Amino acid sequence: MFCHSDPSGCVRKTDFETSQNYTTTTVALVTSSSDNKVNVMSAEWSIRVSIDPFLIGLLVGYERETYKLIKDSGEFGLSYCSDMQGDLAHIAGNYSLKDTDKFGIGKFKTFPSKYINAPLLEGSISNYECRVIDEFEMGDHAAFVGKVLEGYYDDERKPLVFHHGKFFHLGERIKK
């Protein structure tokens, strides 16, 4: 590791591996369903990639059950977590569908989708029903591009933020 000081006095450290922990993302819960299996998985790697049409990109590891369910069904639900859903994000991200009934231990509250088979999660800041229109390889993950078929939101909730391996609340707005 190397340290550098810039003119403002800030210390910038050089370490390729550790620097990967310093991205900040929102947290989404991905729901998927196929062959009478329903799963929920935490995903910090999701983002709107187009406004018109409304498209969302989602990255999922090839070894995940979620990958298999999305690949088989051609659809997924995406529920962006509110800051009250850190416990659900933890459960969805740390247990496998093969070993655990995540919906049961997490007491996830769901509501039915209009256009896809997977449910969406109550209490989220926003929810999207997506149909896969493209998939491509991104290193060790599959990148799914989903066309948003329906969207929901709750403007009373605040997003859950993930930074340096931990969940945070969004702070106050910075004034111009």
C-alpha positions as a printed NumPy array, in Angstrom:
array([[  0.   ,   0.   ,   0.   ],
       [  1.235,   3.49 ,  -0.888],
       [ -0.008,   6.789,   0.565],
       [ -0.139,  10.098,  -1.267],
       [ -1.114,  13.537,  -0.042],
       [ -2.886,  15.926,  -2.398],
       [ -2.821,  19.766,  -2.18 ],
       [ -5.944,  19.812,   0.022],
       [ -4.205,  17.648,   2.621],
       [ -6.304,  14.545,   1.889],
       [ -4.507,  11.234,   2.085],
       [ -5.088,   8.943,  -0.87 ],
       [ -4.042,   5.334,  -0.363],
       [ -3.155,   3.012,  -3.23 ],
       [ -4.363,  -0.57 ,  -2.823],
       [ -6.247,  -2.221,  -5.698],
       [ -7.974,  -4.918,  -3.577],
       [ -9.042,  -2.667,  -0.696],
       [-10.23 ,   0.09 ,  -3.042],
       [-13.032,  -2.235,  -4.213],
       [-14.661,  -1.841,  -0.774],
       [-15.099,   1.897,  -1.304],
       [-17.924,   1.913,  -3.806],
       [-21.325,   3.031,  -2.549],
       [-24.496,   1.499,  -3.925],
       [-28.181,   1.135,  -3.267],
       [-29.46 ,  -2.287,  -2.263],
       [-32.148,  -4.153,  -4.146],
       [-33.881,  -7.43 ,  -3.486],
       [-34.302,  -9.517,  -6.621],
       [-37.26 , -11.88 ,  -6.752],
       [-37.424, -14.701,  -9.267],
       [-39.685, -17.656,  -9.874],
       [-39.652, -20.774, -12.047],
       [-40.893, -24.369, -11.73 ],
       [-42.693, -23.668,  -8.414],
       [-39.513, -22.227,  -6.878],
       [-39.491, -18.632,  -5.638],
       [-36.307, -16.924,  -4.498],
       [-35.141, -13.595,  -3.143],
       [-31.535, -12.414,  -3.398],
       [-29.766,  -9.206,  -2.353],
       [-28.203,  -7.314,  -5.23 ],
       [-26.194,  -4.153,  -4.985],
       [-25.341,  -4.346,  -8.697],
       [-28.46 ,  -3.035, -10.382],
       [-28.993,   0.255, -12.184],
       [-31.276,   2.039, -14.607],
       [-29.579,   1.873, -17.999],
       [-32.187,   3.629, -20.178],
       [-35.04 ,   6.079, -19.659],
       [-36.958,   5.44 , -22.884],
       [-37.541,   2.577, -22.92 ],
       [-37.161,   2.153, -19.157],
       [-34.472,  -0.534, -18.815],
       [-32.712,  -1.839, -15.714],
       [-29.42 ,  -3.724, -15.687],
       [-28.918,  -6.473, -13.106],
       [-25.755,  -8.499, -12.5  ],
       [-26.079, -11.995, -11.027],
       [-23.395, -14.611, -10.402],
       [-23.682, -17.663, -12.632],
       [-23.57 , -20.008,  -9.628],
       [-26.589, -18.389,  -7.926],
       [-30.035, -19.987,  -7.883],
       [-31.364, -16.585,  -8.937],
       [-29.403, -16.841, -12.177],
       [-31.049, -20.177, -12.99 ],
       [-34.541, -18.922, -12.144],
       [-34.174, -15.728, -14.215],
       [-32.623, -17.654, -17.109],
       [-35.539, -20.155, -17.066],
       [-38.36 , -17.625, -16.604],
       [-37.03 , -14.649, -18.588],
       [-38.191, -12.218, -15.901],
       [-37.392, -10.815, -12.461],
       [-38.738,  -8.487,  -9.824],
       [-36.575,  -5.762,  -8.348],
       [-37.43 ,  -4.096,  -5.035],
       [-35.078,  -1.298,  -3.951],
       [-34.736,  -1.523,  -0.174],
       [-35.83 ,   1.157,   2.226],
       [-33.551,   1.87 ,   5.16 ],
       [-35.894,  -0.234,   7.305],
       [-35.069,  -3.417,   5.319],
       [-31.428,  -4.014,   6.226],
       [-32.305,  -7.243,   8.039],
       [-34.11 ,  -8.566,   4.949],
       [-31.195,  -7.597,   2.693],
       [-28.844,  -9.433,   5.058],
       [-30.963, -12.609,   5.028],
       [-31.461, -12.514,   1.242],
       [-27.725, -12.039,   0.701],
       [-26.347, -14.549,   3.173],
       [-28.515, -17.644,   2.769],
       [-28.977, -19.966,  -0.189],
       [-32.319, -21.127,  -1.581],
       [-30.853, -24.644,  -1.566],
       [-30.49 , -24.609,   2.242],
       [-32.993, -22.107,   3.613],
       [-36.541, -20.822,   3.279],
       [-35.477, -17.17 ,   3.159],
       [-39.081, -15.956,   2.889],
       [-39.919, -17.873,   6.071],
       [-37.024, -16.811,   8.287],
       [-37.075, -13.229,   7.037],
       [-40.837, -12.783,   7.274],
       [-40.728, -11.027,   3.904],
       [-44.054,  -9.372,   3.111],
       [-44.884,  -9.562,  -0.588],
       [-47.514,  -8.402,  -3.019],
       [-48.408,  -9.987,  -6.353],
       [-46.992,  -8.646,  -9.592],
       [-49.234,  -7.745, -12.528],
       [-47.016,  -8.987, -15.376],
       [-44.471, -11.441, -13.936],
       [-44.743, -14.54 , -11.742],
       [-42.322, -13.468,  -8.999],
       [-43.781, -11.419,  -6.13 ],
       [-42.535,  -7.959,  -5.135],
       [-41.609,  -6.849,  -1.614],
       [-43.694,  -4.578,   0.59 ],
       [-41.911,  -1.761,   2.401],
       [-39.473,  -1.002,  -0.416],
       [-38.732,   2.465,  -1.75 ],
       [-39.539,   1.25 ,  -5.284],
       [-40.452,  -1.979,  -7.083],
       [-40.141,  -2.997, -10.723],
       [-41.467,  -5.868, -12.797],
       [-38.919,  -6.686, -15.505],
       [-38.852,  -8.902, -18.584],
       [-35.359,  -9.917, -19.748],
       [-34.554,  -8.53 , -23.193],
       [-30.82 ,  -9.266, -23.219],
       [-28.115, -11.144, -21.345],
       [-24.36 , -10.95 , -21.69 ],
       [-21.243, -11.975, -19.784],
       [-19.602,  -9.455, -17.444],
       [-16.603, -11.256, -15.96 ],
       [-17.865, -13.728, -13.375],
       [-21.466, -12.393, -13.561],
       [-24.317, -12.451, -16.048],
       [-25.669,  -9.024, -16.952],
       [-29.412,  -9.141, -17.511],
       [-31.113,  -6.173, -19.125],
       [-34.749,  -6.02 , -18.107],
       [-37.489,  -3.961, -19.711],
       [-39.604,  -2.483, -16.935],
       [-43.232,  -3.525, -17.386],
       [-44.564,  -1.828, -14.238],
       [-43.137,   0.35 , -11.48 ],
       [-44.262,   1.285,  -7.978],
       [-42.827,   3.665,  -5.381],
       [-43.308,   4.964,  -1.838],
       [-42.1  ,   8.559,  -1.495],
       [-42.304,   8.354,   2.315],
       [-39.402,   5.888,   2.513],
       [-35.643,   6.468,   2.339],
       [-33.161,   4.186,   0.528],
       [-30.814,   1.682,   2.11 ],
       [-27.202,   2.388,   1.126],
       [-24.334,  -0.139,   1.113],
       [-20.755,   1.034,   1.691],
       [-17.632,  -0.778,   2.858],
       [-19.591,  -3.952,   3.593],
       [-22.197,  -2.252,   5.807],
       [-25.688,  -0.744,   5.485],
       [-26.317,   2.97 ,   6.012],
       [-29.121,   5.525,   5.949],
       [-29.009,   8.248,   3.325],
       [-27.966,  11.539,   4.946],
       [-29.385,  15.013,   4.59 ],
       [-29.48 ,  16.644,   1.169],
       [-26.475,  18.828,   0.408],
       [-27.53 ,  22.353,  -0.456],
       [-26.176,  24.038,  -3.582]])
